[in-house]
Amino acid sequence: MQTIDTVNKILKLPGVRKLPYHIKNEDDVVTCAKNMASDRIAPIFLLSNVTGENLKLLQKFVNLLPVRKDWESLIDKPAEYVIDQTFFVSGVGTVISGIVMQGTISVNDTLMMGPDGNGVYRPITVKSIHCKRVNVRRAHAGQTASFALKKEKRSGIRKGMVLVEDKHPKAVWEFEAEVLVLYHSTTIKENYQPVIHLSCVRQCAKIIKMDGIESLRTGDKAQVRFRFMFRPEYVRTGERLIFREGRTKGLGVVNKIITTTQ
């Protein structure tokens, strides 16, 4: 009950203002799914991974949700693939798994992979492609796929790296985002260092600037500039992020990329 009370308090914050909707039966599922487009309702499911209680309600809700992204419109754009996991398969070599965010990637395509710790991208060649454990010739936007790479060591690849068709992709150290603090026990000021979750990126970043405000409290919104602490990442405008540290939690949307060097 303490967790539910905490969630309800967060949803009622001035910067959030969403209506908690506790799902108890199939009628609630249908009603909530129909009203998700209004962006005012936050469905809450009480689930048990032990007994399976209410898992079918969650599955039905997910199946009823409208598609948030028009993947068909992204198929003709330059290829972009986000790496979520890496494997080593005997007889095959290094294999990566992730989502094709836009474009189409085919067997024997050469793409740029990175950034590494120095912000460098390097060319790689796709040796084979598997979608849902089926060998295919290509994968397009919206599909989860595994790629076997030619002559690549697993140690040189990490979660959060990307494959892109762009021959000169950028590695980002700093970016600005419109953020909302869901909870913080005191105040957030410059030099605060939360962990950023952005797409598949997981890295600590430092707040180096806050526009028009000296500190942030629970429920506050602000334009904030972040700087990654350890290595540059591939970041695009419009991407959503989560930042956290201890019990501190916040949301944001990237709206500006800062071109800079380390």
CORCOR-V810680 format. One record per residue. N is the residue number from 1. PSI is psi in degrees with one decimal (* if undefined). NEAR is the number of other ideal C-beta (glycine too) atoms within 10 Angstrom. D_LAST is the distance of its C-alpha to the last C-alpha in Angstrom with 2 decimals. Layout:
<<N,PSI,NEAR,D_LAST> <N,PSI,NEAR,D_LAST>>
//
This chain:
<<1,-31.1,5,46.15> <2,-40.0,6,43.47> <3,-43.4,7,40.75> <4,-41.6,12,42.70> <5,-40.5,9,43.09> <6,-44.6,12,39.36> <7,-44.4,13,38.64> <8,-40.4,13,41.35> <9,-41.6,14,39.94> <10,-43.6,18,36.45> <11,-23.5,17,38.02> <12,2.8,13,40.01> <13,151.7,16,37.14> <14,-36.0,10,37.08> <15,-10.4,15,33.78> <16,-61.2,14,35.04> <17,59.3,11,38.80> <18,152.9,14,39.82> <19,115.8,12,43.23> <20,129.2,15,43.38> <21,105.1,18,45.70> <22,119.7,12,47.09> <23,120.3,21,48.18> <24,-23.9,13,51.54> <25,-179.2,10,53.28> <26,-31.4,12,53.05> <27,-39.6,9,54.12> <28,-38.0,16,51.11> <29,-49.3,23,48.87> <30,-45.3,13,50.32> <31,-45.4,14,50.26> <32,-43.2,20,46.64> <33,-37.7,19,45.48> <34,-26.6,12,47.33> <35,6.1,14,45.65> <36,-28.6,17,42.02> <37,-23.6,10,41.45> <38,-16.4,8,42.10> <39,26.6,9,38.96> <40,-17.0,11,41.04> <41,139.4,18,42.08> <42,102.2,16,40.23> <43,141.0,21,42.35> <44,120.7,15,42.72> <45,134.2,17,44.14> <46,104.9,11,45.62> <47,158.3,13,45.16> <48,117.7,9,46.18> <49,-13.1,7,44.71> <50,-51.3,6,47.69> <51,-15.2,8,50.56> <52,10.2,9,48.91> <53,128.1,12,50.06> <54,7.1,16,48.93> <55,-35.3,13,46.70> <56,-32.9,11,48.95> <57,-40.3,19,48.41> <58,-42.3,14,44.64> <59,-42.4,11,45.12> <60,-40.2,14,47.43> <61,-46.5,19,45.08> <62,-39.6,10,42.17> <63,-25.7,9,44.60> <64,-14.3,13,45.75> <65,139.5,12,42.36> <66,153.7,8,41.70> <67,129.0,8,38.92> <68,-19.2,6,35.74> <69,134.0,11,34.21> <70,87.9,10,36.09> <71,-32.7,14,35.05> <72,-37.4,11,37.60> <73,-13.6,10,35.83> <74,-7.4,18,32.57> <75,-35.5,15,34.26> <76,-0.1,11,34.15> <77,164.9,13,30.44> <78,139.5,13,27.84> <79,141.6,23,27.52> <80,128.5,22,24.94> <81,128.4,26,25.31> <82,126.6,19,23.55> <83,124.1,20,23.85> <84,-34.1,15,25.49> <85,158.0,12,27.02> <86,147.8,19,27.35> <87,163.8,13,30.62> <88,119.2,11,32.33> <89,123.6,10,35.83> <90,131.9,5,38.33> <91,-12.4,4,39.53> <92,-46.3,13,36.83> <93,-149.7,17,33.49> <94,131.3,21,30.17> <95,136.4,20,30.64> <96,151.4,25,28.23> <97,143.3,15,29.44> <98,-161.6,23,28.21> <99,135.4,17,29.04> <100,108.6,26,29.26> <101,-29.7,20,27.79> <102,160.6,20,29.08> <103,-169.3,21,30.84> <104,136.3,18,32.87> <105,128.0,21,31.92> <106,163.1,13,34.71> <107,138.3,16,35.50> <108,5.0,10,34.20> <109,144.0,17,31.51> <110,122.6,11,28.34> <111,167.6,24,25.13> <112,129.7,19,21.38> <113,137.3,22,20.05> <114,-163.1,23,16.55> <115,151.6,21,13.73> <116,-168.6,16,13.59> <117,-19.6,11,11.19> <118,5.3,10,9.22> <119,18.2,18,9.58> <120,140.1,12,12.76> <121,147.0,22,16.12> <122,150.6,11,19.40> <123,139.0,10,22.99> <124,159.6,22,25.42> <125,133.6,15,29.10> <126,118.7,22,30.97> <127,-39.6,17,34.09> <128,161.3,17,35.90> <129,135.4,21,35.65> <130,130.4,17,37.37> <131,120.3,15,37.95> <132,42.1,9,39.86> <133,16.7,6,40.74> <134,131.3,7,42.34> <135,123.4,9,41.38> <136,167.3,14,40.56> <137,-25.4,9,39.57> <138,161.1,15,36.93> <139,141.8,25,35.15> <140,175.2,19,34.44> <141,132.1,23,32.62> <142,-11.2,16,33.56> <143,142.5,17,34.49> <144,128.6,13,33.23> <145,156.2,20,33.24> <146,132.7,19,32.57> <147,130.7,26,31.46> <148,131.1,19,32.30> <149,145.6,22,29.83> <150,125.4,13,30.92> <151,46.8,9,29.84> <152,137.1,20,26.86> <153,138.7,10,26.27> <154,-32.8,14,25.91> <155,-19.1,9,23.48> <156,7.5,13,20.87> <157,140.3,20,21.12> <158,160.4,15,20.26> <159,135.8,15,21.28> <160,-17.6,19,19.17> <161,165.3,22,18.42> <162,160.5,25,20.31> <163,126.1,28,22.60> <164,151.5,22,22.57> <165,-25.2,18,24.81> <166,129.0,13,22.27> <167,-16.9,10,21.57> <168,62.4,7,18.15> <169,155.7,19,16.59> <170,147.4,17,13.16> <171,128.8,20,10.58> <172,125.7,22,9.63> <173,-37.6,21,7.05> <174,146.0,20,9.39> <175,160.5,26,13.13> <176,146.4,18,16.35> <177,147.0,25,19.52> <178,114.0,15,23.09> <179,156.5,25,23.86> <180,125.3,19,27.15> <181,113.9,23,27.64> <182,-39.1,20,30.47> <183,135.8,17,30.88> <184,135.9,21,29.54> <185,-30.0,9,31.88> <186,-114.1,9,30.72> <187,149.4,13,27.94> <188,128.4,24,24.25> <189,177.7,12,22.19> <190,147.5,13,18.66> <191,0.8,8,16.56> <192,140.5,20,18.74> <193,84.2,14,17.22> <194,171.3,21,19.25> <195,128.7,14,19.07> <196,129.6,22,18.37> <197,110.6,14,20.86> <198,109.3,24,20.06> <199,-122.2,20,22.24> <200,4.7,18,21.90> <201,133.8,22,18.44> <202,103.5,13,18.80> <203,147.6,16,15.81> <204,137.8,14,15.36> <205,150.2,26,13.43> <206,136.9,15,13.51> <207,116.9,20,15.38> <208,-9.8,14,13.81> <209,141.0,13,16.57> <210,119.2,19,20.09> <211,123.4,10,22.06> <212,14.9,6,25.54> <213,144.7,14,25.86> <214,-26.8,8,25.18> <215,158.8,14,25.79> <216,138.0,21,26.63> <217,174.9,13,29.74> <218,127.9,21,31.45> <219,-7.4,17,32.27> <220,150.5,19,29.88> <221,147.9,16,27.85> <222,160.5,18,24.85> <223,118.9,16,21.93> <224,139.9,25,18.82> <225,126.7,18,15.08> <226,151.5,30,13.25> <227,124.5,18,9.73> <228,143.9,21,9.77> <229,-33.2,13,9.93> <230,-33.5,9,9.89> <231,155.9,17,8.86> <232,159.8,23,8.59> <233,168.3,24,12.18> <234,114.5,25,14.76> <235,140.0,23,15.79> <236,150.4,15,18.61> <237,147.2,12,20.22> <238,-10.8,7,23.42> <239,142.5,16,22.44> <240,149.3,12,23.84> <241,159.1,20,22.11> <242,137.7,15,23.45> <243,145.3,26,21.90> <244,158.7,14,23.80> <245,109.9,14,24.07> <246,-126.1,9,27.52> <247,-4.1,9,30.00> <248,135.1,18,27.53> <249,142.7,17,27.23> <250,163.0,24,25.96> <251,163.5,17,25.63> <252,170.7,24,23.65> <253,128.3,13,23.05> <254,126.0,20,19.83> <255,0.4,13,20.72> <256,133.0,12,17.65> <257,131.2,15,14.43> <258,119.9,15,11.70> <259,112.9,8,10.27> <260,172.2,11,6.85> <261,167.2,8,3.78> <262,*,10,0.00>>
//
